[in-house]
Structure formats: structure tokens, C-alpha cells
């Protein structure tokens, strides 16, 4: 059995695929398998770019939510009579369901993968800085 292998490096990540070719395949058949492998690897890179952008957007959104909630807590500490017009508007929005709907944001799921599996691997990010001490 012959094998065709294609690897792409992008953004310090490596995407690689190996496809088998039947024994005695012609050069044209091997070249066709190489093209198929290249298309699959290119698709993996394309999806990686989308996922990376979605993750950066999600992190930015999370920082925005945390900053807003911190501001709400600071506003709550003062009497209502001391709130500015902007602070009163923030508190009205905070009490409204639409505020929380706007704070929700979906994660990117690879188009044809199991969302449960993708969510699991995205959750591993939470533990990336964890160190085990003997």
C-alpha cells in the first residue's frame, strides 16, 4: 500500500493528512490522491482560521461582559439619586431581559463535527494554565 501525505503549517499549527493509494497506482492516480489530501488539509486550515477568530471574538465579548458587570456593581453601590443619566440607562438595560440576551454568544462549532465534541475541546482551554505540583 502506498501513502500520500500532505502537511500545511499555519500560525504555528500543523495540519497533516495521509491517504492510502492502491498498490501499483499510476502516477496520475497518486497525484489525484495528493490533490484530495491537499483539499482536506486546506479545509482544516480554513476552519481553524474561522474558529480562531470566533474564539478571539468570544474572549473579547467575555471581557466586555465582565467590565459591564463590574460597572453595574459600582453603580449599585451608590444611591439612585447620584446616578448619571448614562448610569440609569445602564441599570435599566441591566434589569431588562434583552441585556442578558445580548450578552449571550454562541461558540463556533466546526460545520460538520459534533458540537458536543467541539465544545469539550474548547473547554480544555480553561485548563491550559493549570500546573500539577508533585
Long-range contacts (C-beta under 8 A, 24 or more apart in sequence): 2-30, 4-30, 4-33, 4-34, 4-37, 5-37, 6-34, 6-37, 6-38, 6-40, 6-41, 7-41, 8-41, 8-42, 8-44, 8-45, 10-45, 10-48, 10-49, 11-48, 11-52, 13-48, 15-41, 15-44, 15-45, 15-48, 16-41, 17-41, 17-44, 47-110, 47-111, 50-108, 51-108, 51-110, 54-107, 54-108, 55-107, 55-108, 55-122, 55-125, 57-105, 58-105, 58-107, 58-108, 61-105, 65-103, 68-103
